[in-house]
Amino acid sequence: MAFDEQGLFRLELEFPKATYAAGEPIAGVPRLRFAGPGSIDIAGSGSALIVTSLVDADGRVLTGAATGDCAPYTIDPASPFTTGLVKSGGFLPDDPSDDFMEAFLKDPLFRLPAGTWAIQASSEFVGEGCTPPSIKLSATVPIVVTD
């Protein structure tokens, strides 16, 4: 598990294991916790309060996108915001260098070819009504995919 904390907020990224076989579905849980005395209203992207990104062995972030809108969310200590690994990003259909991205993003499961990867969860949000300050959290877990 990896995590990042700022103030009363904690972003966690948890996997049941660190090594997977090529083509095996990868399951992970990104979770945003609030440690305050009650609930809190925040605002973040309407497409994803937690963005999952795929990072290759060279450190390049290959996926992970969210809309720039501002949607309301409520978090409390008893009910953290939890999601699965959600793929997002884009590719150019006529570009052969984007073949991996096209196959990855079109696959309904989160599967990777053999190699060393990292999966990153990030969350950026502001206060109720889209007011500052902004909080940015990021947690990364290395993943090994074997043949």
N, CA, C and O atoms as a DFTB+ gen file, in Angstrom:
588 C
 N C O
     1  1       0.844      -1.180       0.000
     2  2       0.000       0.000       0.000
     3  2       0.882       1.234       0.000
     4  3       1.942       1.257       0.625
     5  1       0.434       2.253      -0.704
     6  2       1.099       3.555      -0.700
     7  2       0.050       4.586      -0.288
     8  3      -1.150       4.387      -0.479
     9  1       0.531       5.694       0.283
    10  2      -0.410       6.739       0.679
    11  2       0.276       8.096       0.655
    12  3       1.503       8.195       0.631
    13  1      -0.542       9.129       0.663
    14  2      -0.085      10.512       0.748
    15  2      -1.075      11.231       1.651
    16  3      -2.282      11.010       1.566
    17  1      -0.557      12.090       2.513
    18  2      -1.417      12.814       3.448
    19  2      -1.171      14.313       3.368
    20  3      -0.049      14.767       3.141
    21  1      -2.233      15.060       3.556
    22  2      -2.144      16.511       3.703
    23  2      -3.267      16.925       4.639
    24  3      -4.446      16.721       4.348
    25  1      -2.887      17.507       5.760
    26  2      -3.890      17.897       6.743
    27  2      -4.700      16.704       7.205
    28  3      -4.142      15.693       7.632
    29  1      -6.016      16.820       7.119
    30  2      -6.917      15.750       7.557
    31  2      -7.266      14.766       6.435
    32  3      -8.112      13.891       6.618
    33  1      -6.614      14.907       5.274
    34  2      -6.920      14.050       4.122
    35  2      -5.798      13.054       3.884
    36  3      -4.619      13.365       4.056
    37  1      -6.191      11.851       3.485
    38  2      -5.226      10.786       3.186
    39  2      -5.705      10.031       1.945
    40  3      -6.829       9.529       1.909
    41  1      -4.845       9.956       0.933
    42  2      -5.117       9.176      -0.261
    43  2      -4.336       7.877      -0.160
    44  3      -3.124       7.894       0.055
    45  1      -5.020       6.756      -0.314
    46  2      -4.391       5.440      -0.229
    47  2      -4.561       4.717      -1.566
    48  3      -5.550       4.907      -2.273
    49  1      -3.574       3.887      -1.892
    50  2      -3.651       3.027      -3.068
    51  2      -3.206       1.643      -2.621
    52  3      -2.065       1.452      -2.200
    53  1      -4.116       0.681      -2.715
    54  2      -3.868      -0.648      -2.160
    55  2      -4.083      -1.730      -3.219
    56  3      -5.050      -1.691      -3.980
    57  1      -3.160      -2.698      -3.250
    58  2      -3.236      -3.843      -4.151
    59  2      -3.092      -5.120      -3.336
    60  3      -2.403      -5.123      -2.317
    61  1      -3.737      -6.214      -3.770
    62  2      -3.589      -7.463      -3.033
    63  2      -2.214      -8.105      -3.204
    64  3      -1.802      -8.922      -2.381
    65  1      -1.499      -7.734      -4.280
    66  2      -0.157      -8.262      -4.523
    67  2       0.600      -7.304      -5.436
    68  3       0.010      -6.384      -6.002
    69  1       1.910      -7.521      -5.581
    70  2       2.751      -6.622      -6.374
    71  2       3.220      -7.243      -7.682
    72  3       3.827      -6.557      -8.505
    73  1       2.946      -8.537      -7.890
    74  2       3.359      -9.212      -9.112
    75  2       2.147      -9.881      -9.752
    76  3       1.366     -10.558      -9.082
    77  1       2.006      -9.681     -11.055
    78  2       0.904     -10.235     -11.826
    79  2       1.471     -10.924     -13.060
    80  3       2.580     -10.608     -13.491
    81  1       0.728     -11.854     -13.627
    82  2       1.100     -12.484     -14.887
    83  2       0.581     -11.617     -16.034
    84  3      -0.444     -10.950     -15.899
    85  1       1.291     -11.631     -17.159
    86  2       0.852     -10.865     -18.324
    87  2      -0.582     -11.260     -18.674
    88  3      -0.900     -12.447     -18.749
    89  1      -1.430     -10.284     -18.884
    90  2      -2.824     -10.530     -19.216
    91  2      -3.742     -10.746     -18.033
    92  3      -4.962     -10.742     -18.193
    93  1      -3.183     -10.934     -16.847
    94  2      -4.006     -11.136     -15.648
    95  2      -4.642      -9.807     -15.233
    96  3      -3.952      -8.789     -15.182
    97  1      -5.939      -9.798     -14.936
    98  2      -6.567      -8.557     -14.469
    99  2      -5.923      -8.072     -13.164
   100  3      -5.675      -8.854     -12.246
   101  1      -5.664      -6.785     -13.111
   102  2      -5.065      -6.163     -11.932
   103  2      -6.168      -5.432     -11.179
   104  3      -6.889      -4.611     -11.746
   105  1      -6.287      -5.742      -9.904
   106  2      -7.308      -5.103      -9.072
   107  2      -6.617      -4.275      -7.999
   108  3      -5.707      -4.747      -7.317
   109  1      -7.059      -3.048      -7.863
   110  2      -6.525      -2.177      -6.829
   111  2      -7.625      -1.277      -6.309
   112  3      -8.675      -1.133      -6.935
   113  1      -7.379      -0.675      -5.165
   114  2      -8.387       0.181      -4.545
   115  2      -7.775       1.531      -4.187
   116  3      -6.993       1.619      -3.240
   117  1      -8.117       2.582      -4.927
   118  2      -7.781       3.938      -4.504
   119  2      -8.866       4.433      -3.529
   120  3     -10.059       4.210      -3.734
   121  1      -8.415       5.107      -2.472
   122  2      -9.353       5.511      -1.414
   123  2      -8.934       6.879      -0.862
   124  3      -7.766       7.090      -0.535
   125  1      -9.888       7.797      -0.761
   126  2      -9.643       9.107      -0.155
   127  2     -10.353       9.142       1.189
   128  3     -11.569       8.967       1.273
   129  1      -9.564       9.374       2.246
   130  2     -10.103       9.409       3.614
   131  2     -10.054      10.831       4.173
   132  3      -9.201      11.641       3.810
   133  1     -10.999      11.096       5.067
   134  2     -11.032      12.356       5.815
   135  2     -11.052      12.010       7.291
   136  3     -11.862      11.193       7.728
   137  1     -10.160      12.629       8.069
   138  2     -10.021      12.288       9.488
   139  2     -10.601      13.351      10.414
   140  3     -10.193      13.458      11.570
   141  1     -11.537      14.126       9.918
   142  2     -12.135      15.160      10.752
   143  2     -13.192      14.610      11.687
   144  3     -13.467      13.410      11.683
   145  1     -13.789      15.484      12.493
   146  2     -14.791      15.046      13.459
   147  2     -16.153      14.742      12.839
   148  3     -16.994      14.111      13.479
   149  1     -16.381      15.185      11.599
   150  2     -17.663      14.944      10.927
   151  2     -17.434      14.945       9.437
   152  3     -16.308      14.768       8.973
   153  1     -18.486      15.143       8.695
   154  2     -18.346      15.141       7.237
   155  2     -17.818      16.488       6.745
   156  3     -17.877      17.496       7.449
   157  1     -17.297      16.473       5.508
   158  2     -16.817      17.694       4.888
   159  2     -17.246      17.689       3.430
   160  3     -17.233      16.649       2.772
   161  1     -17.629      18.864       2.930
   162  2     -17.976      19.030       1.526
   163  2     -16.756      19.571       0.795
   164  3     -16.150      20.556       1.217
   165  1     -16.404      18.911      -0.310
   166  2     -15.290      19.350      -1.141
   167  2     -15.783      19.392      -2.582
   168  3     -16.918      19.007      -2.866
   169  1     -14.936      19.858      -3.487
   170  2     -15.283      19.905      -4.904
   171  2     -14.074      19.490      -5.726
   172  3     -12.940      19.871      -5.436
   173  1     -14.341      18.704      -6.754
   174  2     -13.280      18.231      -7.641
   175  2     -13.857      17.924      -9.001
   176  3     -15.018      18.233      -9.270
   177  1     -13.071      17.326      -9.851
   178  2     -13.515      16.987     -11.194
   179  2     -14.777      16.135     -11.162
   180  3     -14.881      15.196     -10.372
   181  1     -15.721      16.460     -12.010
   182  2     -16.941      15.674     -12.092
   183  2     -16.723      14.312     -12.727
   184  3     -17.548      13.412     -12.572
   185  1     -15.610      14.156     -13.446
   186  2     -15.345      12.861     -14.080
   187  2     -14.617      11.897     -13.155
   188  3     -14.733      10.680     -13.302
   189  1     -13.861      12.446     -12.194
   190  2     -13.101      11.556     -11.310
   191  2     -12.489      12.339     -10.156
   192  3     -11.623      13.189     -10.364
   193  1     -12.937      12.054      -8.957
   194  2     -12.304      12.664      -7.785
   195  2     -10.924      12.049      -7.568
   196  3     -10.003      12.715      -7.094
   197  1     -10.792      10.767      -7.921
   198  2      -9.494      10.082      -7.880
   199  2      -9.181       9.614      -9.292
   200  3      -9.967       8.886      -9.899
   201  1      -8.042      10.028      -9.810
   202  2      -7.599       9.649     -11.151
   203  2      -6.553       8.548     -11.017
   204  3      -5.629       8.654     -10.211
   205  1      -6.706       7.490     -11.811
   206  2      -5.723       6.410     -11.858
   207  2      -4.859       6.614     -13.093
   208  3      -5.377       6.804     -14.194
   209  1      -3.547       6.576     -12.915
   210  2      -2.608       6.737     -14.027
   211  2      -1.697       5.529     -14.117
   212  3      -1.395       4.879     -13.116
   213  1      -1.269       5.244     -15.324
   214  2      -0.311       4.180     -15.584
   215  2       1.024       4.833     -15.907
   216  3       1.096       5.729     -16.748
   217  1       2.081       4.384     -15.238
   218  2       3.417       4.945     -15.428
   219  2       4.324       3.824     -15.933
   220  3       4.370       2.746     -15.340
   221  1       5.055       4.079     -17.044
   222  2       5.923       3.034     -17.579
   223  2       7.275       3.022     -16.871
   224  3       7.526       3.839     -15.985
   225  1       8.142       2.092     -17.265
   226  2       9.448       1.911     -16.611
   227  2      10.343       3.136     -16.733
   228  3      11.257       3.317     -15.929
   229  1      10.090       3.987     -17.738
   230  2      10.879       5.209     -17.922
   231  2      10.318       6.393     -17.141
   232  3      10.857       7.498     -17.202
   233  1       9.237       6.156     -16.408
   234  2       8.642       7.227     -15.603
   235  2       7.634       8.075     -16.352
   236  3       7.157       9.076     -15.818
   237  1       7.298       7.696     -17.581
   238  2       6.309       8.465     -18.354
   239  2       4.902       8.102     -17.903
   240  3       4.562       6.923     -17.796
   241  1       4.091       9.108     -17.641
   242  2       2.688       8.897     -17.288
   243  2       1.931       8.712     -18.597
   244  3       1.851       9.633     -19.410
   245  1       1.370       7.507     -18.800
   246  2       0.732       7.168     -20.068
   247  2      -0.759       7.444     -20.090
   248  3      -1.323       7.693     -21.155
   249  1      -1.400       7.405     -18.950
   250  2      -2.852       7.601     -18.892
   251  2      -3.177       8.464     -17.684
   252  3      -2.306       8.814     -16.889
   253  1      -4.432       8.789     -17.573
   254  2      -4.900       9.533     -16.407
   255  2      -5.353      10.918     -16.806
   256  3      -4.533      11.808     -17.033
   257  1      -6.639      11.099     -16.890
   258  2      -7.194      12.385     -17.283
   259  2      -8.502      12.615     -16.534
   260  3      -9.210      11.672     -16.179
   261  1      -8.799      13.872     -16.306
   262  2     -10.056      14.244     -15.663
   263  2     -10.532      15.555     -16.265
   264  3      -9.731      16.349     -16.758
   265  1     -11.815      15.773     -16.223
   266  2     -12.371      17.020     -16.736
   267  2     -12.050      18.173     -15.775
   268  3     -11.773      17.949     -14.596
   269  1     -12.090      19.367     -16.277
   270  2     -11.756      20.542     -15.477
   271  2     -12.942      21.167     -14.769
   272  3     -12.822      22.261     -14.219
   273  1     -14.075      20.502     -14.769
   274  2     -15.239      21.053     -14.092
   275  2     -15.114      20.896     -12.580
   276  3     -14.126      20.356     -12.082
   277  1     -16.104      21.364     -11.868
   278  2     -16.046      21.363     -10.412
   279  2     -17.362      20.801      -9.865
   280  3     -18.402      21.458      -9.912
   281  1     -17.293      19.583      -9.352
   282  2     -18.488      18.899      -8.849
   283  2     -18.388      18.697      -7.338
   284  3     -17.285      18.549      -6.813
   285  1     -19.516      18.688      -6.633
   286  2     -19.497      18.524      -5.177
   287  2     -19.370      17.060      -4.741
   288  3     -19.909      16.159      -5.383
   289  1     -18.657      16.847      -3.652
   290  2     -18.515      15.531      -3.016
   291  2     -18.587      15.741      -1.509
   292  3     -18.193      16.795      -1.009
   293  1     -19.078      14.762      -0.795
   294  2     -19.078      14.785       0.666
   295  2     -18.326      13.558       1.156
   296  3     -18.582      12.441       0.708
   297  1     -17.400      13.775       2.075
   298  2     -16.616      12.683       2.655
   299  2     -16.723      12.783       4.169
   300  3     -16.722      13.876       4.735
   301  1     -16.815      11.621       4.818
   302  2     -16.774      11.612       6.277
   303  2     -15.883      10.464       6.731
   304  3     -15.604       9.557       5.946
   305  1     -15.437      10.484       7.971
   306  2     -14.508       9.458       8.451
   307  2     -15.030       8.028       8.306
   308  3     -14.243       7.104       8.099
   309  1     -16.330       7.837       8.410
   310  2     -16.898       6.491       8.336
   311  2     -17.106       6.015       6.897
   312  3     -17.278       4.819       6.661
   313  1     -17.092       6.947       5.930
   314  2     -17.363       6.592       4.533
   315  2     -16.354       7.240       3.597
   316  3     -16.659       8.256       2.973
   317  1     -15.158       6.670       3.488
   318  2     -14.177       7.249       2.569
   319  2     -14.659       7.125       1.125
   320  3     -15.478       6.263       0.808
   321  1     -14.148       7.986       0.261
   322  2     -14.462       7.905      -1.163
   323  2     -13.570       6.820      -1.747
   324  3     -12.345       6.942      -1.721
   325  1     -14.172       5.766      -2.272
   326  2     -13.436       4.606      -2.765
   327  2     -13.859       4.312      -4.197
   328  3     -15.031       4.434      -4.552
   329  1     -12.889       3.926      -5.008
   330  2     -13.169       3.578      -6.393
   331  2     -12.269       2.424      -6.806
   332  3     -11.361       2.039      -6.068
   333  1     -12.517       1.884      -7.963
   334  2     -11.625       0.875      -8.522
   335  2     -10.603       1.565      -9.410
   336  3     -10.542       2.793      -9.453
   337  1      -9.808       0.785     -10.113
   338  2      -8.866       1.335     -11.076
   339  2      -9.644       1.728     -12.325
   340  3     -10.167       0.870     -13.037
   341  1      -9.715       3.016     -12.584
   342  2     -10.470       3.533     -13.712
   343  2      -9.485       4.047     -14.754
   344  3      -8.637       4.889     -14.458
   345  1      -9.605       3.531     -15.983
   346  2      -8.716       3.953     -17.064
   347  2      -9.271       5.204     -17.726
   348  3     -10.478       5.326     -17.932
   349  1      -8.379       6.131     -18.058
   350  2      -8.765       7.329     -18.791
   351  2      -7.567       7.795     -19.599
   352  3      -6.422       7.503     -19.253
   353  1      -7.827       8.503     -20.651
   354  2      -6.759       9.001     -21.510
   355  2      -7.209       8.950     -22.950
   356  3      -8.401       8.829     -23.232
   357  1      -6.259       9.041     -23.862
   358  2      -6.601       9.055     -25.270
   359  2      -5.489       8.474     -26.127
   360  3      -4.394       8.183     -25.644
   361  1      -5.793       8.311     -27.411
   362  2      -4.830       7.787     -28.368
   363  2      -5.225       8.274     -29.753
   364  3      -6.366       8.678     -29.976
   365  1      -4.285       8.235     -30.674
   366  2      -4.546       8.576     -32.066
   367  2      -4.709       7.268     -32.835
   368  3      -3.744       6.512     -32.953
   369  1      -5.897       6.977     -33.360
   370  2      -6.153       5.694     -34.000
   371  2      -5.235       5.390     -35.187
   372  3      -4.965       4.222     -35.466
   373  1      -4.753       6.413     -35.886
   374  2      -3.903       6.193     -37.062
   375  2      -2.421       6.216     -36.753
   376  3      -1.602       6.132     -37.668
   377  1      -2.056       6.329     -35.483
   378  2      -0.645       6.397     -35.092
   379  2      -0.204       5.036     -34.546
   380  3      -0.654       4.625     -33.477
   381  1       0.681       4.329     -35.280
   382  2       1.124       3.006     -34.810
   383  2       1.773       3.044     -33.427
   384  3       1.745       2.042     -32.712
   385  1       2.354       4.173     -33.036
   386  2       2.971       4.250     -31.709
   387  2       1.920       4.274     -30.602
   388  3       2.254       4.100     -29.431
   389  1       0.681       4.483     -30.953
   390  2      -0.408       4.485     -29.970
   391  2      -1.137       3.144     -29.892
   392  3      -2.173       3.049     -29.234
   393  1      -0.613       2.099     -30.555
   394  2      -1.281       0.792     -30.552
   395  2      -1.473       0.246     -29.134
   396  3      -2.536      -0.279     -28.805
   397  1      -0.430       0.375     -28.290
   398  2      -0.561      -0.101     -26.906
   399  2      -1.668       0.659     -26.186
   400  3      -2.515       0.055     -25.528
   401  1      -1.659       1.994     -26.311
   402  2      -2.669       2.800     -25.601
   403  2      -4.071       2.448     -26.069
   404  3      -4.987       2.332     -25.255
   405  1      -4.245       2.276     -27.365
   406  2      -5.564       1.929     -27.891
   407  2      -6.044       0.598     -27.312
   408  3      -7.178       0.498     -26.843
   409  1      -5.185      -0.423     -27.345
   410  2      -5.559      -1.733     -26.811
   411  2      -5.832      -1.660     -25.319
   412  3      -6.808      -2.239     -24.841
   413  1      -4.979      -0.954     -24.572
   414  2      -5.150      -0.840     -23.121
   415  2      -6.468      -0.151     -22.767
   416  3      -7.223      -0.639     -21.927
   417  1      -6.737       0.981     -23.409
   418  2      -7.932       1.750     -23.065
   419  2      -9.226       1.076     -23.521
   420  3     -10.269       1.264     -22.894
   421  1      -9.176       0.297     -24.601
   422  2     -10.378      -0.385     -25.086
   423  2     -10.689      -1.658     -24.302
   424  3     -11.833      -2.112     -24.290
   425  1      -9.695      -2.230     -23.657
   426  2      -9.894      -3.456     -22.871
   427  2     -10.732      -3.113     -21.635
   428  3     -10.367      -2.197     -20.897
   429  1     -11.835      -3.813     -21.388
   430  2     -12.649      -3.489     -20.213
   431  2     -11.964      -3.812     -18.881
   432  3     -12.372      -3.311     -17.834
   433  1     -10.920      -4.653     -18.923
   434  2     -10.185      -4.995     -17.706
   435  2      -8.862      -4.233     -17.653
   436  3      -8.358      -3.781     -18.681
   437  1      -8.309      -4.093     -16.458
   438  2      -7.025      -3.419     -16.262
   439  2      -5.945      -4.494     -16.350
   440  3      -5.606      -5.127     -15.350
   441  1      -5.402      -4.697     -17.566
   442  2      -4.383      -5.716     -17.802
   443  2      -3.178      -5.076     -18.471
   444  3      -3.304      -4.112     -19.227
   445  1      -2.000      -5.633     -18.177
   446  2      -0.757      -5.083     -18.722
   447  2       0.123      -6.183     -19.294
   448  3       0.058      -7.329     -18.850
   449  1       0.952      -5.836     -20.284
   450  2       1.937      -6.792     -20.774
   451  2       3.106      -6.889     -19.795
   452  3       3.228      -6.081     -18.874
   453  1       3.958      -7.886     -20.008
   454  2       5.124      -8.081     -19.136
   455  2       5.968      -6.811     -19.085
   456  3       6.140      -6.118     -20.088
   457  1       6.489      -6.524     -17.895
   458  2       7.342      -5.360     -17.701
   459  2       7.215      -4.814     -16.298
   460  3       6.501      -5.356     -15.454
   461  1       7.920      -3.735     -16.076
   462  2       7.858      -3.035     -14.796
   463  2       7.007      -1.791     -14.989
   464  3       7.271      -0.982     -15.878
   465  1       6.004      -1.644     -14.172
   466  2       5.044      -0.550     -14.272
   467  2       4.865       0.082     -12.902
   468  3       5.359      -0.431     -11.898
   469  1       4.168       1.179     -12.875
   470  2       3.705       1.770     -11.621
   471  2       2.280       2.245     -11.863
   472  3       1.950       2.748     -12.937
   473  1       1.464       2.081     -10.872
   474  2       0.095       2.599     -10.942
   475  2      -0.012       3.692      -9.901
   476  3       0.374       3.520      -8.745
   477  1      -0.545       4.818     -10.338
   478  2      -0.598       6.011      -9.485
   479  2      -2.046       6.452      -9.323
   480  3      -2.810       6.490     -10.287
   481  1      -2.403       6.778      -8.114
   482  2      -3.698       7.404      -7.840
   483  2      -3.417       8.836      -7.430
   484  3      -2.504       9.098      -6.646
   485  1      -4.196       9.758      -7.958
   486  2      -4.029      11.155      -7.565
   487  2      -5.403      11.788      -7.384
   488  3      -6.384      11.395      -8.014
   489  1      -5.436      12.761      -6.518
   490  2      -6.678      13.473      -6.248
   491  2      -6.351      14.936      -6.032
   492  3      -5.458      15.281      -5.257
   493  1      -7.075      15.782      -6.717
   494  2      -6.929      17.227      -6.538
   495  2      -8.321      17.800      -6.332
   496  3      -9.225      17.581      -7.139
   497  1      -8.477      18.530      -5.249
   498  2      -9.789      19.074      -4.945
   499  2      -9.649      20.369      -4.159
   500  3      -8.578      20.709      -3.656
   501  1     -10.765      21.074      -4.071
   502  2     -10.834      22.346      -3.348
   503  2     -11.989      22.272      -2.357
   504  3     -12.625      21.230      -2.202
   505  1     -12.243      23.376      -1.701
   506  2     -13.311      23.414      -0.718
   507  2     -14.687      23.504      -1.345
   508  3     -14.835      23.614      -2.562
   509  1     -15.685      23.455      -0.485
   510  2     -17.079      23.534      -0.912
   511  2     -17.280      24.765      -1.789
   512  3     -16.748      25.835      -1.493
   513  1     -18.049      24.613      -2.869
   514  2     -18.313      25.729      -3.763
   515  2     -17.133      26.065      -4.655
   516  3     -17.089      27.146      -5.242
   517  1     -16.188      25.168      -4.764
   518  2     -15.006      25.341      -5.627
   519  2     -14.097      26.465      -5.146
   520  3     -13.523      27.197      -5.953
   521  1     -13.969      26.597      -3.838
   522  2     -13.141      27.661      -3.274
   523  2     -11.789      27.116      -2.800
   524  3     -11.714      25.988      -2.312
   525  1     -10.719      27.913      -2.942
   526  2      -9.393      27.496      -2.462
   527  2      -9.416      27.306      -0.953
   528  3     -10.342      27.773      -0.290
   529  1      -8.428      26.637      -0.405
   530  2      -7.190      26.192      -1.051
   531  2      -7.362      24.853      -1.756
   532  3      -8.301      24.102      -1.492
   533  1      -6.429      24.579      -2.659
   534  2      -6.415      23.330      -3.390
   535  2      -5.571      22.305      -2.645
   536  3      -4.522      22.640      -2.096
   537  1      -6.023      21.074      -2.626
   538  2      -5.263      19.978      -2.017
   539  2      -4.928      18.987      -3.120
   540  3      -5.801      18.579      -3.886
   541  1      -3.654      18.600      -3.197
   542  2      -3.197      17.642      -4.199
   543  2      -2.515      16.484      -3.487
   544  3      -1.580      16.677      -2.710
   545  1      -3.001      15.271      -3.767
   546  2      -2.436      14.060      -3.160
   547  2      -2.116      13.060      -4.270
   548  3      -2.807      12.999      -5.287
   549  1      -1.062      12.283      -4.054
   550  2      -0.663      11.293      -5.043
   551  2       0.016      10.107      -4.345
   552  3       0.858      10.291      -3.466
   553  1      -0.360       8.903      -4.746
   554  2       0.244       7.673      -4.187
   555  2       0.542       6.734      -5.353
   556  3      -0.299       6.536      -6.230
   557  1       1.747       6.155      -5.355
   558  2       2.187       5.294      -6.460
   559  2       2.654       3.950      -5.942
   560  3       3.378       3.875      -4.948
   561  1       2.238       2.885      -6.619
   562  2       2.628       1.526      -6.252
   563  2       3.315       0.880      -7.454
   564  3       2.752       0.874      -8.548
   565  1       4.531       0.332      -7.270
   566  2       5.188      -0.383      -8.364
   567  2       4.529      -1.748      -8.579
   568  3       4.138      -2.422      -7.625
   569  1       4.417      -2.138      -9.842
   570  2       3.807      -3.411     -10.221
   571  2       4.756      -4.120     -11.197
   572  3       5.270      -3.498     -12.127
   573  1       4.982      -5.399     -10.988
   574  2       5.775      -6.206     -11.910
   575  2       4.834      -7.170     -12.605
   576  3       4.049      -7.868     -11.964
   577  1       4.926      -7.197     -13.938
   578  2       4.110      -8.112     -14.726
   579  2       5.069      -9.092     -15.412
   580  3       5.964      -8.688     -16.156
   581  1       4.867     -10.372     -15.149
   582  2       5.751     -11.412     -15.674
   583  2       5.127     -12.084     -16.888
   584  3       3.913     -12.026     -17.085
   585  1       5.976     -12.732     -17.712
   586  2       5.483     -13.462     -18.900
   587  2       4.665     -14.663     -18.516
   588  3       4.178     -15.382     -19.388
